[in-house]
Amino acid sequence: MNAPLSPYLRAVASNVPALRLEQASFEHRGHRLLSPTTLLFSGCQRTLIMGPNGAGKSLLMRLAHGLLRPSSGQISWEGKPPVQAMVFQRPVLLRRTALDNLTYALAVRRVPRHQRKTLALQALEKFGLTSLAKRPARVLSGGEQQRLTLARAWLLNPAVLFLDEPTSALDPAAIKAVEDAVNEFHQNGTRIIMTTHDLHQARRLADDVLFMHNGHVLEHTPAQQFFNAPASPQAGAFIRGELVW
């Protein structure tokens, strides 16, 4: 079980605007991919979104982040929209060096030119990528690319970090590096919303779990409750490792 939030994180949590979905749905070419969904993401939690392939996890993530608009219903922040960052399953990187990917992100944020390289190098060092600064980002290994995207997100100092299966197909060492980074974001006050298909990862990271099946949210409960007493038969089967469709 995860430890309770520290006094610092409890204080930070009160400053992170809540994200509310009110009967939000999504349709594509006449097919309903997400049924009307009402959810509240509040505080400085680490929410893990789980479910079988095709459940709608990535779709819900993109709607919450604002990359897609709902077909019906509303998605809104309770207060001023916070700084957000998103890390995808397949890293999205420019055809530039690792260092240049970071300095470009700082340029977009209008950070003064004379500060960009120093800040980028600090981020590379933090994520163990200093020796790869001049290497083209797209020739890095999968784990290195994912750490680079996390370094880029770190530079944004996001209040909310969305991660869409960021450790898919990575080796154990790379998975640990990503999970350590996620926990460090959280300890610095970032609200985490992350999809995963890995039950063990969810047990390690989750404060609460949102379980989806066939475009429906079936559960949104504290992690311990979800793993020990799932409310839906689909979630129970998923936890037991059975096929769910």
SULBEL-V493997 format. One record per run of one state. SS is the DSSP state (h for helix, s for strand, l for the rest). FROM is the first residue (numbers start at 0). TO is the last residue. If there is no record, write none. Layout:
SS & FROM & TO
SS & FROM & TO
This chain:
l & 0 & 5
h & 6 & 12
l & 13 & 17
s & 18 & 27
l & 28 & 29
s & 30 & 40
l & 41 & 44
s & 45 & 49
l & 50 & 55
h & 56 & 64
l & 65 & 70
s & 71 & 76
l & 77 & 82
s & 83 & 86
l & 87 & 95
s & 96 & 96
h & 97 & 107
l & 108 & 111
h & 112 & 125
l & 126 & 128
h & 129 & 131
l & 132 & 134
s & 135 & 135
h & 136 & 138
l & 139 & 140
h & 141 & 155
l & 156 & 158
s & 159 & 163
l & 164 & 170
h & 171 & 186
l & 187 & 189
s & 190 & 194
l & 195 & 197
h & 198 & 204
l & 205 & 206
s & 207 & 212
l & 213 & 214
s & 215 & 221
h & 222 & 227
l & 228 & 231
h & 232 & 238
l & 239 & 244
